[in-house]
C-alpha cells in the first residue's frame, strides 16, 4: 500500500498517537497532515539525497546501499521511479527529481 504524501512533501516515516488516534507522521518536519490532493508520481524519478557525496568512513557504510552504489566511496545510486514507499521519500514538485535515502550512510 502506498503511503500518503504529507503536506511537507515527505512520505510518513511512522505513526504517533494524537488524542487516542494513530496518525501518520513525518518525523523530519513533525508533519501529521496528508496533502489534500495526492500528487501523481507517474513518470517522475527520485535520487538519493546524498547522490554524489562522499560516504562517511564508518564501519559498513559502503555496504548498506540498496540501490547500486554498494562498495563505492561516493553515492552513485541510480534513479528510481518516484514512489512514496522509498525510504525517506520527499516529493519535490518544483524540482525535476524527488529524493529518498538509499542507505549509503548506513541505517543505524
C-alpha positions as CSV (number, residue, x, y, z in Angstrom):
1,X,0.0,0.0,0.0
2,X,1.4,3.4,-1.0
3,X,2.0,5.9,1.8
4,X,0.2,9.2,1.5
5,X,2.4,12.2,0.9
6,X,2.2,14.7,3.8
7,X,1.8,18.5,3.5
8,X,5.6,18.9,3.9
9,X,6.1,16.7,0.8
10,X,7.5,13.7,2.7
11,X,6.1,10.3,2.9
12,X,5.4,9.5,6.6
13,X,8.2,7.6,8.4
14,X,6.0,6.4,11.3
15,X,2.9,6.9,13.3
16,X,2.1,8.8,16.5
17,X,-0.9,8.8,18.8
18,X,-2.9,12.0,19.0
19,X,-6.0,12.2,21.2
20,X,-6.1,8.4,21.2
21,X,-5.9,8.0,17.4
22,X,-2.9,6.7,15.5
23,X,-1.8,9.3,12.9
24,X,0.9,9.1,10.2
25,X,3.8,11.4,10.9
26,X,6.8,12.8,9.0
27,X,9.4,12.8,11.8
28,X,11.7,15.1,9.8
29,X,9.2,18.0,9.9
30,X,6.8,16.8,12.6
31,X,4.0,17.0,10.0
32,X,0.8,15.0,10.6
33,X,-1.4,16.3,7.8
34,X,-1.6,14.4,4.4
35,X,-1.8,16.5,1.2
36,X,-5.5,17.0,0.4
37,X,-4.8,16.1,-3.2
38,X,-2.2,13.4,-3.6
39,X,0.4,14.1,-6.4
40,X,0.6,11.9,-9.4
41,X,4.1,10.4,-9.4
42,X,3.8,8.7,-12.8
43,X,6.9,9.4,-14.9
44,X,8.8,11.1,-12.0
45,X,12.1,9.8,-10.7
46,X,13.9,10.1,-7.4
47,X,17.5,10.1,-6.5
48,X,19.2,9.6,-3.1
49,X,19.6,12.9,-1.3
50,X,23.3,12.1,-0.8
51,X,24.0,11.4,-4.5
52,X,27.5,12.5,-5.5
53,X,28.6,12.9,-1.9
54,X,31.4,11.0,-0.3
55,X,30.2,8.4,2.2
56,X,31.4,8.7,5.8
57,X,34.3,6.4,6.7
58,X,32.5,4.2,9.2
59,X,32.0,0.5,9.6
60,X,29.6,-0.9,7.0
61,X,28.7,2.5,5.5
62,X,29.9,1.4,2.0
63,X,27.9,-1.8,2.2
64,X,24.4,-0.7,3.1
65,X,23.1,0.9,-0.1
66,X,20.1,-0.9,-1.6
67,X,20.2,0.8,-5.0
68,X,23.5,0.3,-6.7
69,X,26.3,2.2,-5.0
70,X,27.4,-0.6,-2.6
71,X,31.1,-0.6,-2.2
72,X,31.7,2.8,-3.8
73,X,33.2,5.7,-1.8
74,X,30.7,8.1,-3.3
75,X,26.9,7.6,-3.5
76,X,26.1,6.8,-7.1
77,X,22.8,5.0,-6.8
78,X,20.7,5.0,-9.9
79,X,17.5,6.9,-10.4
80,X,14.4,5.1,-9.1
81,X,10.8,5.6,-10.1
82,X,9.3,8.0,-7.6
83,X,7.4,6.0,-5.0
84,X,6.1,7.0,-1.6
85,X,7.3,3.7,-0.3
86,X,11.0,4.6,-0.9
87,X,12.8,5.2,2.4
88,X,12.6,8.9,3.5
89,X,10.9,9.8,0.2
90,X,10.3,13.5,-0.4
91,X,8.1,14.8,-3.2
92,X,9.7,18.0,-4.7
93,X,7.1,19.4,-7.2
94,X,9.4,22.4,-8.1
95,X,12.4,20.1,-8.9
96,X,12.9,17.7,-11.8
97,X,13.5,14.9,-9.3
98,X,12.2,13.8,-5.9
99,X,14.6,12.5,-3.2
100,X,14.8,9.4,-1.0
101,X,17.5,7.7,1.1
102,X,19.3,4.7,-0.4
103,X,21.1,3.6,2.7
104,X,24.6,4.8,1.6
105,X,25.3,6.4,5.0
106,X,24.1,3.3,7.0
107,X,20.9,2.6,8.7
108,X,21.8,3.0,12.4
